[in-house]
Amino acid sequence: MTGVELSVLGPLTAWRGSVGVALGGRRQRMVLATLLVARGRMLPAERLQDLVWSDSPQPAGRSTLHGYVAGLRRALEPDRPPRSSGGVLLREGPGYAIRIPAGRIDAERFTTLVERGTALLGRGQPGPAVAALTEALGLWRGPAYADLAEASFALPEIARLDGVRTTGAELRLTALLDLGRHAEVLGELEAFVLEHPLRERGWELLAIALYRGGRQGDALTVVRRARARLARDLGIDPGAGLRRLEAAILAQDVSLSLPTGSGGRPAPAGLLVRRSPPRACRDPGCPFRPAGW
């Protein structure tokens, strides 16, 4: 098994053990990034050329592409015998593919940890969920593919990773609230709704944290701020979750109590005990949809 590790949650970098790997100039790095975005699929050489030189009036010749591939192979597998197929950057049929264990790519480790945290939270295990999600978010060193973010081929993958990152952050805050750590996460929740003002679940979590801290008036203000923002930016009313939460705060509903085991009173089955996953994860096809939903 190769010892090379690749990181895309920040600038594109490669490591062998503790030693950084020189990946060459921008075009050569773009060849590697394009293959990583393909996530193990073979890309025909012609397609690879089109993507790497999409910002150029005319793609470079096939020999230039082969030169970059050879340079990457020397960098990633310096011990590879000459003319051997190698184990990382492979020639397959008419094109090339990256073959590397998922655990050696930070983006793959990240998504696996978010999946694990989501499943743990869905099974009512907020403590282990916080650990998994905190580890996942700690892998980020900056924007995904930060040094190649203007490359059009990378934009869909950057958007996908950013979406999983936002979902992971939201679920981590949910798990912390389930543990009764509402005072601790207030600052994070305020920052989250500022960064993601159209995600209703963030506003819900902030209002719940304020309510549990004895700030019923501030909790209501947050719900109404969310209503105004959704109306202003999207022209819509808040969803059922925010509407139920507003009614529960006004009624001082017992369902807003701390969950059982968190140090507060037991919360009966009802309004907020079975927490809805983020809206994006209610679709049956969502990879981060909690078990049982």
C-alpha positions in Angstrom: 0.0 0.0 0.0 1.3 3.4 -1.0 2.3 5.8 1.7 1.2 8.9 -0.1 -1.6 11.0 1.4 -3.5 13.8 -0.4 -5.3 16.8 1.0 -7.8 19.0 -0.7 -9.6 20.6 2.3 -7.5 23.7 1.8 -4.7 24.0 -0.8 -4.0 20.8 -2.8 -1.1 19.1 -1.0 0.5 15.7 -0.9 2.6 14.0 1.8 4.7 10.9 2.1 5.0 10.3 5.8 5.9 13.7 7.3 7.5 15.0 4.1 5.7 17.3 1.7 5.6 16.3 -2.0 6.4 18.9 -4.6 3.4 18.6 -7.1 4.8 21.0 -9.7 3.3 24.0 -11.4 -0.3 25.0 -11.7 -1.2 22.9 -14.8 0.4 19.8 -13.4 -1.5 20.3 -10.1 -4.7 20.8 -12.1 -4.2 17.4 -13.7 -4.1 15.8 -10.2 -7.0 17.8 -9.0 -9.2 16.9 -12.0 -8.5 13.2 -11.3 -9.3 13.6 -7.6 -12.6 15.3 -8.4 -13.4 12.3 -10.5 -13.2 10.2 -7.2 -11.7 7.1 -8.7 -13.4 7.1 -12.1 -11.3 6.9 -15.2 -11.1 10.1 -17.2 -10.3 9.7 -20.9 -7.2 11.7 -21.9 -9.2 13.9 -24.2 -11.7 14.8 -21.5 -8.8 15.4 -19.1 -7.2 17.8 -21.5 -10.5 19.7 -22.0 -11.0 20.2 -18.3 -7.4 21.1 -17.4 -7.1 23.6 -20.2 -10.8 24.9 -20.1 -9.5 28.4 -19.5 -7.2 28.3 -22.5 -8.3 29.1 -26.1 -6.8 25.8 -27.2 -5.9 22.7 -25.1 -2.3 21.7 -25.0 -1.1 18.6 -27.0 -1.4 15.1 -25.8 2.4 15.0 -25.2 2.1 17.9 -22.8 -0.5 16.0 -20.8 1.6 12.9 -20.8 4.5 15.0 -19.5 2.4 16.2 -16.5 1.2 12.7 -15.7 4.8 11.5 -15.8 5.8 14.3 -13.4 3.0 13.5 -11.0 4.0 9.8 -11.0 7.6 10.7 -10.1 6.4 13.0 -7.3 3.7 10.6 -5.9 5.6 7.3 -6.4 9.3 8.0 -6.4 10.1 4.3 -5.8 8.0 3.1 -8.7 10.1 0.9 -11.1 10.4 2.4 -14.5 7.7 1.5 -17.0 5.6 -0.2 -14.3 1.9 0.6 -14.0 2.3 2.1 -10.5 -0.3 2.1 -7.7 -1.6 5.7 -7.5 -1.9 7.4 -10.9 -2.9 4.6 -13.3 -3.4 4.4 -17.1 -6.7 2.7 -17.7 -7.9 2.2 -21.3 -8.0 5.6 -23.0 -7.4 7.6 -19.9 -6.2 7.9 -16.3 -7.4 7.4 -12.8 -6.3 8.0 -9.2 -6.3 4.8 -7.2 -5.6 5.5 -3.5 -7.3 4.2 -0.3 -10.1 6.5 0.8 -8.5 6.9 4.2 -5.5 8.6 2.6 -7.6 11.5 1.1 -8.8 14.0 3.7 -12.0 14.7 1.8 -13.0 11.0 2.0 -12.1 10.8 5.7 -14.1 13.9 6.3 -17.3 12.6 4.6 -17.0 9.2 6.4 -16.7 10.9 9.8 -19.8 13.1 9.0 -21.7 10.0 8.0 -20.6 8.3 11.3 -21.6 11.3 13.4 -25.0 11.5 11.6 -25.7 7.9 12.3 -24.6 8.2 16.0 -26.9 11.2 16.5 -29.8 9.4 14.8 -29.3 6.5 17.3 -29.4 8.9 20.3 -25.7 9.0 21.0 -24.8 12.7 21.0 -21.5 12.3 22.8 -19.8 10.0 20.3 -21.5 12.1 17.5 -19.8 15.3 18.8 -16.5 13.5 18.8 -16.8 12.3 15.2 -18.2 15.5 13.8 -15.5 17.6 15.6 -12.8 15.4 14.2 -14.3 15.8 10.7 -14.5 19.6 10.8 -11.0 19.7 12.2 -9.6 18.3 8.9 -10.3 21.6 7.1 -7.3 23.9 6.5 -9.2 26.5 4.4 -11.6 26.4 1.5 -11.6 23.2 -0.5 -9.1 23.2 -3.4 -8.2 26.7 -2.2 -5.4 27.2 -4.7 -7.5 26.0 -7.7 -10.9 27.4 -6.7 -11.3 29.3 -9.9 -11.0 26.2 -12.0 -14.5 25.4 -13.4 -14.1 21.6 -13.1 -13.6 21.9 -9.4 -16.7 24.1 -8.6 -19.3 21.2 -8.3 -16.9 19.3 -5.9 -16.2 22.4 -3.9 -19.9 23.0 -3.5 -20.5 19.4 -2.5 -17.8 19.5 0.2 -19.0 22.9 1.5 -22.5 21.5 1.8 -21.4 18.5 3.8 -19.3 20.8 5.9 -22.3 23.0 6.7 -24.4 19.9 7.5 -21.7 18.5 9.7 -21.4 21.8 11.7 -25.2 22.0 12.1 -25.4 18.4 13.4 -22.5 18.9 15.8 -24.3 21.9 17.3 -27.5 19.8 17.5 -25.5 17.1 19.4 -24.0 19.6 21.8 -27.5 20.9 22.6 -28.6 17.3 23.2 -25.8 17.1 25.8 -27.1 20.2 27.6 -24.2 22.4 26.6 -26.4 25.3 25.4 -24.4 28.0 27.2 -21.2 26.7 25.6 -22.5 26.8 22.0 -24.3 30.2 22.0 -21.4 32.0 20.3 -21.0 29.2 17.7 -24.7 29.3 16.9 -24.8 33.1 16.5 -21.9 32.8 14.1 -23.6 29.9 12.3 -26.8 31.9 11.6 -24.8 34.9 10.4 -22.9 32.7 7.9 -26.0 30.6 6.9 -29.0 32.9 7.4 -31.3 30.9 5.2 -30.9 27.6 7.0 -33.9 27.5 9.3 -32.4 24.7 11.5 -29.6 27.1 12.7 -32.2 29.6 13.9 -34.1 26.9 15.7 -31.0 25.7 17.5 -30.1 29.2 18.5 -33.6 29.9 19.9 -33.5 26.6 21.8 -30.2 27.4 23.3 -31.4 30.9 24.4 -34.6 29.5 25.9 -32.7 26.8 27.9 -30.5 29.6 29.2 -33.5 31.4 30.7 -33.8 33.9 27.9 -37.3 33.4 26.6 -37.6 36.9 25.1 -34.4 36.6 23.2 -35.4 33.2 21.9 -38.6 34.7 20.5 -36.7 37.6 19.0 -34.5 35.1 17.2 -37.5 33.2 15.7 -38.9 36.5 14.5 -35.6 37.6 13.0 -35.5 34.3 11.1 -39.1 35.0 9.8 -38.1 38.5 8.7 -35.0 37.2 6.9 -36.8 34.5 5.1 -39.5 36.9 4.0 -37.0 39.5 2.8 -34.6 37.2 1.0 -36.8 34.4 -0.3 -40.3 35.8 0.0 -41.5 32.7 2.0 -42.9 32.0 5.5 -40.8 29.9 7.9 -41.2 26.1 7.8 -43.2 24.0 10.3 -40.2 23.6 12.6 -39.8 27.3 13.3 -43.6 27.8 13.6 -43.9 25.0 16.1 -40.9 26.3 18.0 -42.4 29.8 18.3 -45.6 28.3 19.7 -43.7 26.2 22.1 -41.7 29.1 23.4 -44.8 31.2 24.0 -46.4 28.3 25.8 -43.2 27.4 27.8 -43.8 23.9 26.5 -42.1 21.2 28.6 -40.8 19.7 25.3 -38.2 22.4 25.3 -36.6 21.0 28.5 -33.1 19.5 28.4 -33.0 15.9 27.1 -32.9 13.0 29.5 -29.3 12.4 30.6 -28.1 15.9 30.0 -28.6 17.2 33.5 -32.0 18.7 32.9 -35.5 17.4 33.3 -36.7 14.5 31.2 -38.3 15.7 27.9 -41.5 13.8 27.0 -42.1 12.5 23.5 -43.4 15.4 21.4 -42.3 18.6 19.8 -38.5 18.7 19.9 -37.5 15.3 21.3 -37.2 13.6 18.0 -35.1 16.2 16.2 -35.6 16.7 12.5 -32.5 16.3 10.4 -31.5 19.4 8.3 -33.9 19.9 5.4 -31.4 18.8 2.8 -31.2 15.4 4.5 -34.9 14.6 4.6 -34.7 13.3 1.0 -34.3 9.5 1.1 -31.3 9.8 -1.2 -29.3 12.1 1.2 -26.1 10.3 2.3 -26.4 11.9 5.8 -30.0 11.1 6.5 -30.2 9.8 10.1 -31.2 6.2 10.6 -35.0 5.8 11.1 -36.0 8.9 9.1 
